[in-house]
């Protein structure tokens, strides 16, 4: 497993010991996690990698406070949280190392210990300095086709 720097379970234990994390419930279709008050639910159908990504996403919601109720503001908040979670889960150094040996999205996600949506979000939100660093380390062989 390539990128194990961020440990959402440890972070939750150290920073949110009062928060209960439940993995034993079936959540509605396409809902992987929910955070409400001092409780986080992770759908019991999730595999370990998806639990890791979803818990990170829900912890960031916890850090940022209650989500907006306005649908447009809520959609914007979800995009922000998705990007923050992807950045926390995939460091630029880990991404650079992984891209040295594969450009296949499934292999990259597996190596980085994230799900493909998280990888796609990270790649789609690279800033110009990150792209320049990737190009430099990959000797101008940088090409990403999501």
RAQUIDA-V352856 format. One record per helix or strand. SS is the DSSP state (A for helix, B for strand). FROM is the first residue (numbers start at 1). LEN is the number of residues. If there is no record, write none. Layout:
{{SS	FROM	LEN} {SS	FROM	LEN}}
This chain:
{{A	8	8} {B	20	6} {B	33	4} {B	39	5} {A	48	17} {A	71	19} {A	92	8} {A	105	8} {A	116	9} {A	128	10}}
